[in-house]
Amino acid sequence: MNSTLVSSIIFASVFAAALVGMAVRRAVPEDHVGSDAKEVVRLATGLIATMAALVLGMLVSSAKSSYDARKNEVAEMSSEILFIDRLLGQYGPETGEIRAEFRQTVEVGLERIWPSQASRQFELRPGDHGKILVDKLELMAPKTDKQAATKAQIMTLVIGLRQTQWLMFLKTEQNAVPPPLLLVLVSWLAAIFVSFGLFAPPNTTVVVALALGAMAVSSAIFLILEMYTPFTGVLKISPTPILDALSQMGG
């Protein structure tokens, strides 16, 4: 879901609803927009505004939790990568080739998720390099009990790292704003702005204020959609933790 396109459509829809309200005001009889009618509309608008605020708050909270979870997973992966490299070094000099393979696997994953070229498409789905690394680790033949214990720990961490990658991919694919919920929310916002336009005097100051209000709610939805896509867009999670781990690997 393109957050910029969706938020632009929402801005246009909500602002157009306010203009429709202003146009309707000129067409309806004066007694339909009198003080009694205004009070009833204000009560109904207040109810809708409360419901819209609750839904927006829920969406912001859920999106922020999802974004923070992915950010923490990246930090955890970087620490696991560095720990695995250290364990491979402790195992013995015979792991030199595997350590080089592991570093290459991390570099490939980094380029896949955070491509260095803007023209390249990011890919969160884990590749086959991790499976190749697991196969090579299984071929290691420990000579001492300490090496056997280290190998078992390495295998556990590598498999756990693969699971974290797959979980991050699946959660990112599944976490999104349900279109029906978004449609209902936009309908409520449009109804609120129709009521604003219905009782607003038709002048430039009011139009600008309504446009700013429409921009505010569309910006909130833009941020929600961006937080649900943490590896693209303006709120992209930084690869700094993985780069730091890479800089310390092999030491």
N, C-alpha and C positions, 0 to 999 in steps of 0.2 A: 504494500500500500504506500503510494508516494505521498509523504507527509506534506510537502509543499503544495502539491496539486489539491489534495483533500482540504487543507486549511484555507486555500484560496477560494475553493468552491463554497466552503462554509461561510467565509467572510462575505462573499457576493450574495449568498442566499439570505443571511441574517440582515445585511444592510438593505437588500432589496425588500425584505419584509417590513423594515421600518419605513421605507419610501411608499410601500403599498398602504401602510397605515395612514400616512399623511395624505395620500390620494383619496382614501376612503373617507377621511374626515370632511373633505370638501363635497362629497357626494351624499352623505347621510344627513337627515334632518337635524337641526340644532338640538332638539330635545333628546336625541339619542346620545349626545355627548355632554349632557348636562351634569350637574353635580351628583345626582343620584346614580346615573349610569357610570360616571367616573369612579365613584366609590366601589361599585360592584366589580368593575373591571380591575380596579386596583387590588381588591381582595383576591380575585382569581389569578391575577398576574403574580401576586405575592406567593400564592401557593405553588404555581408553576416554577417561579424563580427559586423557591426553597428546594423543590425536587431536583431542578437542574443543578443547583449548587451541590447538593448531596452526591449526585451522580458524577459531577466533575471532580469533586473531592475524592471520591472513591477511585476514579480512574487515575488521578494524579498520584495517589498513594500507591496503587497497585503498580503503575508504571515505574515509579521511583524505586520501589522494592525490587522489581525485576532488573532494573538498570544496575542497582547497587550489588545485586547478587552476581550478575555477569562480571562486574568490575572486580569483585572479591575472588571470583573463580580464576580470573586472569592472574591476579596476584598469587593465589595458591598454586597455580600451575607453574609460575616462575620459580617459586621456592622448591617445588617438587623436582623440577628440571635440574636445578643446581644440586639438590641433595642426591639425585640419581647419579649425576656426573661425579660427585665426590665419592660415592660408594664404588663406582667403577674404578676410580683411581686407587681406592683402598684395596680392591680385590687383587690387583697386581698389574705389572707392565703388559701382560698378555691381553689386556682389554683395550689397548691403544687403538686398534682398528674399530672396535665397537664404540669407543668414545667418539671417534671421528664420525662414525655413522650416526650416532645419537645427535651430535652437533648439527650435522647436515639435516637430520629429520626436523630439528627445532627450527633451523633456518628456512626450510621448505614450508613448514607450518606458518611461520611468521610472514613469509611472502604471500602465502595463500590468503591469510586473514587480513593482513595490512599490506597490500601490494605497493611496491615502490613506484610503480608507474600508474598515473591516474587513469590511463586507458584500460587497464586490466580490471576485471571484475573480481570482487572478493568472493571467497568460497570458505564457508565455515565448516562444511562437512569434512570430517577427518579423512585424510588420504591413506594410501597403502604403505607409506614409509614406516608407520608405527608397527604394522604387522610384520614387516620384514625385520625390524629391530627385535621384536619379540622372538621371532624364529632364530635369530643369531644368538640371542641370550640363552635360549634353551639348549644350544649346542655347547655352551661353556661346560668344561669338565673340571669341577673343583678338585684340588689336590689335598686340601686340609679341611678340617671341620669349620674353621673360621671362614674360608672361602665359600663353603657350602651355605653357611648361614647368611653371608653377604649376598650370594646369588639369590637366595630365597627372598631376601629383603628387596633386592633390586627388581626381581620379577613382580613382586607385590606392588611396588611403587609404579612401575611402568604400566602394568595392567590397570591400576587405579587412575593413572594419568590418562590413559585411553578412554576409560569410562567417563572421566570428567569432561573430556573433549566431546564425546558423543552426547552426554547429557546437556552440555552447553549448546550444542547444535540443535538438539531436539526442543529444548526449552525456548530458544530464540525463534525457532520456526513456529511454535505453537502459541507463544505469547503475542497477542495482538488484540486490538479493540474489535469486538464483534460488530459487524456492519449494522445489524438491527438495532443494537444499543446506540450506536453513533447516529443512526437515522432518527431514533426517538429523541435523543438529546438535541439534535439540530432542530427538530420540529418544535420542541419546547422553547428553544432560544428564539426561533422565528416568531412564535406566538407572543413571546415577551416583547420583542421589538416591534411587532405590529401594534401592540397596545401603547408602546412609547410614541410611535408615530401618530397614532390616532388622537392623542391629546396634546401633542407638541405643536407650538406655533411654527408655521412654515418659514423659517429664516435660515440664513447661512450658519449661524452659531449652532443651532439645533442640529442641522445636518452634519456638521463637523463632529459634534459630540456623539451623535449616533454612529458615525463612521468609526470613531475611536473606540466606542463600546463594542462594535462588531469586530474590530481588529483585536481587542483584548480577548474576547472569547475564542476567536479563531486561533490566536497565538497560543492560548492555553492548550487547545486540542493539537496544535502543531508540536508543542513540547511533549505531550503525551505520546504521540505517534513516534517522535524521534527517540524517546527513551525506550520504546519497544523494539527499536532497531539500533542497538548500541554499537554495532561495528560498521555503520555507515552514517552519513549525514553529519550535521553540525555538532552532535553530542557524541561523536565517536570515541570509544574507550581508547586510551593511549596504550601503545605497545611498549612503553618504557620499562615496565617490570620484566618483560621477556628479553628486551635488549640488555638490561642490566645482568640478567642471568647468563646471557650469551657471552657478555664481556668477561665473565668470571669462569666460564667453562674451560676445562683443560688445564687449570692452574694447580 
